[in-house]
Amino acid sequence: MFVSYKWLEDYVDLSDITPDELAEKITRSGIEVEGVEVPSKGIENVVIGHVLSCEKHPEADKLNICKVDVGEEEPVQIICGAANVGKGQKVAVAKVGAVLPGDFKIKKAKLRGEASNGMICSLQELGIEGKLVPKEFSEGIFNFPKDAIVGEDALQALALDDSILELGLTPNRADAMSMLGVAYEAGAILDRPVKLPDLEYKMHSDEASSLVTVEVEAEDQNPVYLAKVIRNIKIGPSPQWMQSRLIASGIRPHNNVVDITNYVLLEYGQPLHAFDLDKLKTNKILVRLAHEGEKIETLDDTVRELKSHHLVITNGEEPVAIAGVMGGANSEVTDSTTSVLIESAYFAPSAIRQASKDHGLRSEASSRFEKGVDPNRVKPAAERAAQLLTLYAQGEVLTGTAAHDKMDKSEKQISITLEKINRVLGMSLTAEEVLDLFRRLQIEAAANQGTIHVSAPTRRGDLLIEEDLIEEAARLYGYDHIPMTLPVHETNPGGLSPRQNKRRLIRQVLEGAGLMQAVTYSLTNDAEAKEFALDVRQPVKLLMPMSEERSNLRLSIVPQLLESVSYNLARQHDSIAYYESGSVFLNEQGSDLPREDEHLAGAITGLWQFHAWQGEKKPVDFYVLKGILDALWERLGISDRIRYEKGKEDQLHPGRTAAIFFNGEKIGFLGQVHPSKEKEMDLKETYVFEVKLEAIYNYQPDALAYKAIPRYPSITRDIALVVESSVLGGELERIIKDAGGTLLKSVKLFDLYEGDRLEEGMKSLAFSLVYMDPSRTLTDEEVVKAHDRVLQAVQEKASAKLRG
């Protein structure tokens, strides 16, 4: 909302406060003033001039030699290229030495041999946006009215010496979308009265209801509809002061009738619409819901198809306007219009919002209707428009109003105790102080035995409940004046929960390892919904999806990560490492809503290491990703609870996939994407993992215990075991650990051999075993005894033989 400081002075005394001071006070009271702009800032020495003569330049067809009276002893000669310049016009002249926007300085010049002492300006050259310039002056210089005084400051005549406050309004403060609304706000802040416009004017003896009848079928959507009739108007430009105020508010002037309706919209916050009365044909207004498929050509020359929930204004036969959104071309006010019908109405916000959205039409009028207008301003706004039409369009206003009014406009009664106000705000206001605050807001209030009874005016549609009254009292009293108090109860210091700590640690480890965090869609399509799912369920389907590609909630994070990998590979990013921690959504039987489980997933491809100088290259493989996960388990303190087993997943390589178990329960997988899937998505060799995090979050590891560095030596024994090819190395490792007892401290697989020296279907696995006792030096007999138990166990449980 743009607010003209000079216009605001019509309603509130601002004589002793500057625009910047007012902006500061309004901001501190709860409505943010985003900026204060002075349109004339940086512009100097521009006056009103009178073109005494205008002749073609002898050396240039598109230039004119003008003699211009600028209020000095002698007229000045100015060369002007505007096509619409002419003798007798009153124009804006930037004299020699003037400064225009952009620090453009006017100097004496010669154009094709003729002297030019100044510049005749267009409104754009004075800093006004082209879209706000009246159409007749949009491609040329601006003409002042004939009564403009030569030599006077052109910036003052155009009201460019004003200050414009830009208010950043929240949706609940629709009352401040009008000059009167802002006036009430400023009056309350400064504790000054608000001067409302005088609505007196002379009326014609004929009754409006004798020429126009109003009927409303859709009363729920349109409880109030008023029609004023004005005859014998003369279409022309609106007065300069009105045009300037419209431009300052971001509205382009058109003609006196349209400008007056827009002016009243800004002044009262009540949208109006003017119909050409003669074009209505039937002299009847019927407000109804549209027929499905009915059409109307609107003022923007677009034929629009209507739906059955759209509210329309009709002449009883055909639509002449989409209510609250845009008028129809068949009733438009033109230069030949002599009689108008002024519509002032209350339309239900939901009806206007839906129609505005359906047709993609957002306007000053629809934005106000959508937020709700003051029903008690519908009639005063119509009267104000009628008054201005008599003054500036020479119209004759017929007596009375053709109306349909079935709306309860009584004020809402709200009560609140003084104790609650003080308790919520932490203050000690008296009843008299609270009542004085509401008096400044011009809201009726009374106190009775500790309770404040408030009659909320209809102009303040945001006052509905007790908390709204508390807010009004707080903001007007001044947030800065609310005393500061310390908490009286004991408080615990803030900190991260164990879950938050683990989540942060996971990110630190993975990002430290070189992976980048990704944030992908939680929505996927039917084809990908079940891919890589750890829990196979029927996917959760959206009722109103944005598209078929985003119609299901995901069961796995990996498909979205692979989409990101594929996208970046196609853009020549060859080496990629992503991880994501996020929710998957599982259908729960008997529940309307899905269960959200947090998963961790990752995807890597390309080179893991590349040292060009040393000539080293390390491509990504299964063990790179496993090593990253092992580092993660180590940091989380759960490495002894994790084990890997050969796994099988539909979308993963059958020979390069492992299932991940935590405390004996499968929590995820790790492996290479299946070659057919890689080909389908145009991927290189890519490795992925995904794990459930809930069990890890809930696990509480033992308290950290420190051990002294061993003082005694360890003894290492290496064994090579020949087993059937189907025997897994992890299975052998578990057998060795179980059999080795307390003396066996470490088991590591360091070699795998399958070749000609072994029988077909056999393989050799070599392990390094470390025996140690931290309290003493082991004897050979003790180590041999433990080692023999290991050899016996692998022979009995895995049919393993020592390789000779």
N, C-alpha and C positions, 0 to 999 in steps of 0.2 A: 504494500500500500504506500503510494507516494503522497505526502502531505505538504501542501504549500503553506509556508509559515505566514505569508501575508493573507492568504485566504482564511487561515485559522484565526487570525486577528479579528475577523468579522464576528466571531462567536465568543471569544475569550480575550480579556485584556492581557496583552503580552508586552506592554510598554516598557517594563523594567527587566525583561529577561531576553537574552540573546538566543538565537536558534540553537547554538551549541549547548548552552546551559539547559534549555528545554529538552534537548535530545538526551542529555545526561540524566535528567530527572525522570523522563519517561522510561529510560532503560532500567534505572534503579527501582522503578515501581512495577516491573514485570514484563513490559513490552520492549523487546530489543529494537533499538534504532540502529540499523546496520550502516548508516552513513548520512551525512548532511552535505548536500551538493548545492553550490551556488552557480547557476548556469552562466552568469556573466563574468565569472572569475577569469582573469587574464585578458578580458576584452576592454579596450579603452577607446574613447574619442569617436564614438559612433552616434550620429545625430539623425533627426528626421529632415529630409531634404525635399524640395519641391522642384520637379522637372519643368523648367520654363520652356525649353525647346528640345527637340529630338530630331536629328537629321542623319541620313546615311553617311558613313565615312566614305570619302571619295576614292580611297585606295583599298577598301575592304568591304565586301558585300555583307558580311555578318557582324560588322561593328557599327555602332551609332555614336555620334558626337552629341553629347547632352550638355545643356547649360542648366546648372542646378543651383537653386537658392538654398543655402545651408544656414541661413540666419546671420550671415556676415554682411559687410558693406557691399561687396560685389559677389555676384554668382561665380561659381567655379565651373571649369570645363572638365568633364569626365567622359572617358571613352568606355562604353558599355557594350558587351556582347550578348546580353539577354534578349531573346526574341520578343518578350512581352513588355519591354520598356517603351514608354510613350509620354508624350507631352501631357502635363497636368497631373501626373501621378505624384503621390506622396510616398517617398521611398526611404529606406535605411541607407545612410551614406557613411562610409568609413573615410574620414578626412585624412589628409597627409599627416603622418605621425601616429595614426591609429594602430592598435594591435588587435589582431583577430585570433581565434583559437588556433593552437599549434604554434604560438609565438610568431605569427605571420605579420610582418610590419608593412604598412602602406607607405610608399614613397612616391615622389613625383616621377613620372615616366613619360616616354614618347612611344606611341603606337602608330606605326605607319606614317610617321611625320607629324602627328598631332599630339599636343600635350594632354596629359591626363593627370588631374590633381585630386586623386581620391578613387573611391571604388563604390559603386552601387551594389548593395549586398542582397543575396538571397538569405532565406532563413537558415539553410544548411550552413552557409558561410558564417553565420552567427552561432553555430554550435547546436542547432536543433536537428534531431534525427530526421532523415528524409521521410520515414514512414509516418511521422507525426505532422508533416507539413500539409496544409490544405491542398487538395488536388489542383486547384487553379494556379497555385504558386509552386507546385512541386518541381517544375522544370524552368523556373525563371525567378525574377526578383519578386520580393513581397511588396504589396501595395497597402499603405495605411489608409484608414478611413479619411474622407475628405476634410473632416474637422480636426485632423491631427495638426499640432502646432509646429511650424517650421523652426528648426534650431534646437528643439528640445531633445533630451537624451532618448535615443531610440530604444535602448535597453530597458529603461523605465516604462516606456510605452508598450513594450512587448512583455513586461513583467519578468524580464530575465535577471533583474537585480534581486529576485526573490531567493529564499533558501528552501530547498526541498528535502524533507526528512523521509528517509526510506524505512518503513516499519517492517520488521520481520515478524509477522503474526503467526501465532499458533492456531490450530483449527478451532479451538474453543472460543477464541476472541473475535468472532464474526462481528461483534458490535463495533469494533474499531475499523471496520472496512467502510467507514463513511466519515465525512468531515465532522458531522455532529457527534458521532461516537468518539472521535479523537478529542473533540471539544469537551465532552463530558469527562474524559480521562485527564486532559490538561487542567480543567477547572477543578477537579478533585485534588490533583497534585498540588496546585497553587492555591487551593481554597478560594476560588473565585467563581462567581455565577456564570452561567452559560446563557448567551443571548440567542434565542431562537428566531428564525426568519419571521417577518410580519407577512401573513398570508392574505391580507385584505386586497380585494380588487373589485372592479365593477363587473356585474353580470348582466346578460341580456334577459329579458323577461320570459322568453320561450324556455320550456322545460326540456332538459336533455332526455328524459324518459319518453317524451312524445316522439322523438326521432329514432331512439335506439332502445332495444330491449335486450336484457341479459338473462340467459338461462344456463344453468350448470347441471349437467348430468353426473359428472364425476366429482361429487362433493368431497369425498375422502382426499382426492388429489388437489382439489381447488375449492377450499371452503369460503374464500373471499375473492370477489371479482368486481372491480369498480370501473366504470367507463365515464369519462368526461368528454363533452362534445364542444369543439371550438370551430366556429365558422369564419369565413371571410379573412382567412390568414393570407399573408404575403410571404412567400418563400424567398429567403435571401440569406446573406451571411449573418451569423450571430455577432454580437458586439465583441470588440477586440479583447476586453477584459475577460470575457467568458472563454473565448478561444485560447487565450494565454493560460487560463486555469486548467482547461482540458489538456492542453499540450503538456503542462507541468505534471499532470497526473497520468500521462502516457496514453491519452486518447486523441485521435485525429479529428479535428473539426470537419463538419460536412456542410450543414445548413442550419438555420436557426431552430427549426423544429427538432431535428435529430440531436443537435447540440444541447438543447434544453433538456431533453430526456436523459442524455448522458450526464449533464450537469446535476440534475436532481438525483440520479443514481449515486453520484459521488457525494453529494451533500447529505442525503438521507439514508443512503445504503439500500434504497428501494428501487429495483429495476422497473422501468416503464417501457412501453412500446407504443409507437404512433402508427395508426392505420389511416390510409386515405379513405375517408368516410364514403365518398362517391364510388370507390372501387369495391366496397363491400356489397353493393347491389341490393341486398335484402335489408340493410340497416338492422341486422339482428346478429347478436353474438351468442353462439352456442358452444359451450366448453364440454368436451367429451373425450373418451378414449378413442384412439384411431381404430379403423377397421384394418384387419390383417391384410397387408399388401397395398394399402391405400398410398397414394403418392402426392408429393407436394414439391414445387420448385421454390427453393429458399432464396434469400436475398443475395447469396453468393452465386446465383445462376446455376445451382446444382439441383437436379431432380433426385429427391430422396424417397426411398420406400419406407413406409411406416409399419410398425408392429403394433399388436393389439394392446400393449402396455404403455404406448406413447400417448401423452396428453396433448391434445391439439385444440387450437382456437378455430372455430369455423363460423361461417356466415349462415349456418343452418343447412347449407348444401355441400360446401367443400371446405377443406382446411385453408386457413389464411395465415397460420403461424404454428410452429412447434412450440408449445407453451414453455416460456422461460428460457428457451434456447435460441431460436432465430425466427424472424418473421418470414412471411411468404412474399414472393415477387408479385403476386397478384393483388396485393394491397399496399405496395410500397409507396412512401411519400416521395413525390418528384417535384420538379420546378413548377408544374402545372397544378399542383394540389391547392385547393382552396378551403377544404374542411377536413378536420382530423378528429379521430377518436383516440383519446389517450387511455391506454390500459394500465391500471395499477392493480396488482393482485398478490395474493399469497398462494404459492404453489408448494406442495409437499416436497421437502428436500430429496427424498428417495426417488420420486418420479422424475425430477429434473436431472438428478445424477445419472440415472439409467439412460435417459434419452441422450444426454450430452455424451456419455461414453459410447453408446451405440453409433452415433453419427460422427464421432470424432470432433465435436464442436465444443470448444471451451471459450467462454467469453466473460467479460466483467459481470454481466447479468447472471449467467448460469452459476458462476462461482459463488455469488451471494445467495442465490436461491438454494444451492446445494447445502450451504452451511446454516440456512434458516434466517429469514428476514423478520423484522419486528412487525407483527400484525397490526400494532397500533400506529404504525407509520404509513400504512398503505394509503389511507385517506389524506393525511397531510401532504404526502409526496405528490398525489394527484392534484391537490389544490395549489401546491407550489408550482407545478408545471403549468397549470392553467394561468396562474398569475403572470409567469414569465412570458407566456405566449401572448398575453394581452399587451405586455410592455415591448416585446421585441419582435413580434410577428403581426402586430395590429389585429389580433384575433378577437372575436366576440365569443365569450364563454356563456353557454346556455346554463340556466339556473338548475341547480341540483345535480344528481349523479344517478346514472343507471347502474343498479347494483344488485349483487347477490352476496349476502353476508350471513353465514351460518357458523361463525367461529366464536368460541369462547376466548375472549381476550383479557380475562381477569389475571391479576398478578399472582404469582406463586407465593404461598406463605411458608416460610421456613423459620424454625425456632431452634435456638442453641443456648446452652447455659454458659454463663460467663466463666464458670469454673473450667469447662472444657476448652474454651478459647485460650485461657491462661496456661492450662496444663499442656496443651499441644505446643504452644509457642514458647513455653518456659518464661512467661512474663507475668506481670501483676497489673494488668490494665483494669481500670474501674469501668463501671457500666457507662458513666458519662463519657469517658474517652472513646469507648467502642461506639456509642451512639453518635458521637461527633464525627468519627471516621465515616460512618454510613451517611451522615448529613452531607459531608463533602462529596460523596459519590452520588448525591441526590437520590438516595434510596430511603424509603420510609422505614423507620425502625423504632421500637419502643421496648423498654425494659420493665419487667414485672417479676419481683421476688427472685432475682438472680438469673432470670431467663430473658434472652434477647429475642424479640419477635420481629422478623424482617418480612417486608412485602417486596419481593424481587420484581423490578419492572420488566416488562416484556422485551425491552431493548437489550437486556442482559440475559440472553438465553442460556448462558453458561452457569447461572446461579441456580442450582438444583438441590444440593444437599448441604449438610452442616459444614463439611470440609471446604466447600466453596466460600462460605462466609468467613471461615478462618483464614483462608488465603487472601481474601479481600482486606481483612483487618491487618494482616501481616504486611502485605505489599504496600498499603497506603501508609501504615505507621512507619514503614521503612525497614527493610531487611537489615540494614546496617545498624539500626538502633536496637535490634533484639539482643539482649545481654548474652554474653558468653558464659557458659557454666561447664564445670568439669563433671564427669560421671561420678555418681555417688556410690556405685557398686564396684566390687572388685572385678577386675577384668583379666582375662588370660591373654598373654601375648599371641599375636597372630603367627601363623606358620602354615607350611604345606602339610596336607594329610599324607599318610603313607602311600595312598594311591597316586596322589599328585607328585610325590617324590619319585616314585618308580616311573611314572610317565615322563617326567623330566629327564631322569637318568637314561631311559631308552633313547630319547632324542639326542642326548649328548653323545652316547656311544655310537649311534649310527651316523650322526653328522661328523663325529670325529673320525670315523672310518672312511668318510668320503661320500656318503649318500646324501642326497638332497631331499628335503621334505616336499611332498606333493599333496595337494588338496584337490580331490577329484569329485565328480558328481556322485551322489548317493542314488541316482536314478539310472536305470539301464533298460534295455529292451528285452523282449521275450526270448530271443535267441541266446543272449549272454547271461540271462538271469541266474541260471543254475550252474554255469561253468565255474570250476575251481571251488565249489561250495564245500565247506567242512561239515556243515549240517544241511543235508538235502531236504528242503521243505518246498511246499508250493509257494512260489513268490508272491509277495504282497503287491497287488495291482492297484494303481491309482484310479480313483473315480473320474477325475478330470485331468488327464495328463496333458502336458504342454505339446507333446508329440509322441508318436509311436516309439521313437528312439529313446524316450525318457518316460516309459509307461509303468515300470516296475521298480520297487525298492530292491537294492542289491543284497545278495546273499554272500558275496565275496568282494574283496577290494581288488584282487589281482586283475580282473578284466579291465577295470578303469585305468590301472597303472600301465597295462600293456597298450591301451589306446594312446596314452601319453608318450610311451616309448616309441610307438609306431609313428606318431605325429612328428616327433622330434627327429627320428631317423630320416624321415622324408625331407627334412630341412637341413640335412647334412651335419647333424650332431651325432657323431659316430659312437662315442663312448658315453653311456648313460647309466646312472645309478640313482634310483628313487626309492623312497620309503614313504609309507603313509600309515598313520594311526587314526582309525575312525570306526564308525558304527556299521554293522550289518543288521538286517532287519528280518526277524524270524517269526513266521506265523505261529500263534499259540492257540491251541484248541480251546474253545469256550471264551476267548477274549476278543474284543472288537479291535484292539490295538496290537500291533506286533511288538515282540520283545527286541530290545536293542542290545546287542553284544558288541563289546569293543574288540577289534582285531588289529593286529599289526601285520603289514605286508610289505614286500619289497620286490624290486625288479632291477636286474643289472645286465648290461650287454656291452660288447666292445672290448677295449683294452683296459685292464685294471692298472697296469703300470706301463709307462712309456718314457724311457730315458734315451733320447735320441743321441746324446753325446757318447754315452757308453754303449749304444747299440742294443739296449735291453728292451724287450717287449714281453709283457705278461698279459695274455688274453684272459678274460673272465672264464672261470670254469666252476664246476660243482664245489670244489674245495675252497675257492675264494669266498663264496657265499656262506659255506658252512663255517669257515674260519671267523667271519664277521659275527655269525650267530653265537659261536662258542665264546667270543669275547664279550658278547652281550650277557650270556648266561653267567659268565665269570663275574661281571660287574654287579649283576643282580643277586649273586650269592646262591645260585641254584644249579651250578654246573654239575654237582654230584647227583642231582635229581633228574637230570635230562639224559635221555638215551635216544639213539637213532636206530631205526630199523628199515630194511628194504621196504619201499612202499609202492603203491600202484594208484595212480590217479588218471582219469580219462584224458585230461588235456596235457599230461606231462610225459616225458620220455620214459619208456618202460624200464630202461636200464640205468637211468640217472635220476632216480627219485627216492627220497627217504621220508619216512613218517617220523614225526617228532613226538616223543612221549615225555610227559612231566608227571612224576610220582605214579608211573604206570598207566596214565590216562593219555590217550592221543590228543594233542592240542594243535597239531598243524602238520605242514608238509614243507619239503624243500626239494627243488629239482629243476631240470631243464624243461622248457616249454616244448611240447611235442612238435617234431619237425613239420607235420601237416598244419598245425596251428601257426607255426612261424611263417610258413609259406603263405597261408591265408591272410595273415596280417602284414606280410612283407617285412618280417623281422629277421635279424641275424640271430646267431646262437644266443639265446636269452635264458637267464636263470631267475627263478622266482621263489618266494617263500610266503607263507601266511600262517600265523599262529593266533590262537585265542589268548586273550590277556587276563580274563577274569580269574582263572586259577592262580596265575602268577601274582596278580594283585592281592589275592586273599592269603597267599602263603606268607607265613611269618618265619623267617630263618632264625636259627639259633643266634644268640648274642655273639658278637665277634670275640673270638678267643685267640690270644697270641701264644706262640710257642717259641722256646729258645732255639737258636740256630744249633743244629746237631754238632756235638763235639766229637762224635765217633764216626769212623768211616763206614761207608755203605759197600755192599758187594753186588756186582752186576752179573747176571747170567743171561745169555742169549740162547733161545731155542728156536729151531725151525721145525714146524709141524706139517706133516703131509696129511691132508684131509680130502674128502670128496669136494668137488667143485661147488656143490650146493650148500656146504657149510659156510655160515657167515662169520666174518672176522669178529664182529661185535659179540656174537654168541661165544666164541672161543675166549675172548677177553673176559667176559663175565665168569666163565668157568674157572679161569686162571685166578681171578681176584678172589672168588669164593674159597678156592682151595689153598691159596697162599697164606691165609691167616694174618695175624697182626704184624708179622715181620715183613710181609710183602708191601712195599710202599708205592710202587709205580709199575704199570704195565703199558708198554707202547708197541704198536705194530709198526715195523719199519721196512718190511719187504713183502712183496707178493711175487711168486714165480709160477708160471704155467708154461711148460715147454716140452721139448722132445725128451728130456731126461726123466720126465715123470710119466706115469701111466696115463692113458686117456681117461678123462673125467676126474683127474686129481689135480690138486694145487698145493703149493707150499706157502705157508704164512710164517714169517719170522717175527718173534716178539723179543723185546728187551725188558728183563725183569730186574727191579732194584730191591734188594733186601737190606733192612737197617733196623737197629734198635737205638733210640736216642739216649738210652741210659747206660749202654755198655758196648764193647766191641764184640761182634758176633764171631763165633767159632765156625770152622768149616763144617763140623758135624751138624750144627744147628741149621745152617743154610742148606746142606745136602738133604736133611730131613724134610724141610719145608719144600724144597724143590722137587723131591721125589713125590710128595703129595700132589703137587701141581701136575707132574707127568702122568701119575696114575689117574687123576681126575679127567684130563683131556682124553686119555685112552678109553676110559670107561664111558664117558658121556658123549664124546664126539668121534670115537674110533680113530683118534689121531695117532700118528706114528712119528717118532723122531726121524728127521731126514739125515741120512748118512753123509 
